[in-house]
Amino acid sequence: MTDSSWQWHLLDAMNNLDFHDEDLEVVIGGTQVYEIEGAGTKWAPIKGTRKYDKDAFVIIRKKREIVSSIPMEDFNPQHDQYEWDHSDAPNYEVTDRWPALNK
């Protein structure tokens, strides 16, 4: 990339979004980390090896606190998850819908 005009477009966009240098973090998307132990070959890399996809991309974003999800304190569904009411199930034979099966 020898043309630097994209840098001016980037700076203009960052100014429009009110991004400041201290608020930014740059991360790479479109990557994979192998979680299975391998022999260190192309097809079985060592665990922890990062692979960059051909369509990997750069993300410039504002820093933010990472907050884990918090479980609900009171979870009371209105029905029993194992209860199934068969009274409203359709009543038909399979061959009624697919006559080709009636051979």
N, C-alpha and C positions, 0 to 999 in steps of 0.2 A: 504494500500500500504506500505508494509514493505521494498520492494526492492528499493534502492535508485539509481539504475543504470539509470532509466529514467531521473533523475535530471541531470546527466552528459550529456546525449544525448540532453536534453533541453539547457543546458549551451553551449554545442558545437554548436548547431544550432543557438542560439542567437549570439554567437561570429561570426559565418559565415555570418549572416545577418547584422552584425555591430549594434546590439541593445545594448543600454546602459541603465542602471537603470533609469536615469532621463528622458529618452525618452519613457518609457513604460507606458501603462495603461492596466489593467486587467479588462475585462468585461465578463459577462455571457450571452450567447446566448441561444435561445430556451426557452424564457419565455413569459408570457402573463400578461398584467395588465388589470383587469376588469374595464370598463368605465361606467357600468350601476349600479345604486344603487340597492343593494340587502339587504336581511334580515340578512346576516351573517351566512348562512348555507353553506353546501358543494355545493349545486346546485345554490345558489344565494349569492355569497360572497359580502362583503362590497366593495363599490367602492374604487378603488386604491389598492386592494389586488393583490399581485404578485404571479403567479402560475408558478412553474418550471416544464417543461415537463420532461418526463422520459428520453428523449434523449438530455437534456440540455448540453451545452458545454462551455468550458472556452476559451476565446480569449485573446491572448497576442499580443498587437499591438503598433505601434509607435503612440504617441500622434500627433494629427493633428487638425488644426483649422477647425471648422465646418462652412461652408459657405452656405448660403441659395441660392437657384437658383434665378437668376435675370431675370425678364421678358425681352423679346426682345423689343428694342426701336422702331424698324420699322418692322411691320409684314404685308406684302403685298402678300397674296396668289395670284397665277395666275388665279384663278377661283373663282366664287361665290359659297360659301359653300352650298347655297340653290338651286343652279342651277343643273339640272339633264338632261343629254342629252339621250333621249330614242331612238335615231336613231341607236345606236349600240347594243341595247338590243336584245337578241336572240328572234326569232319569231317562236315559236312552241307551240303546244298545250300540255298540261300536259299529256294527254293520249298518245301522240306520244312517249314520253320518258318512260312512265310506262303503258304499255298496260293493266296491271291487273286492273287498275282503270276504264277501259272502259267496265263496266258491265251493 
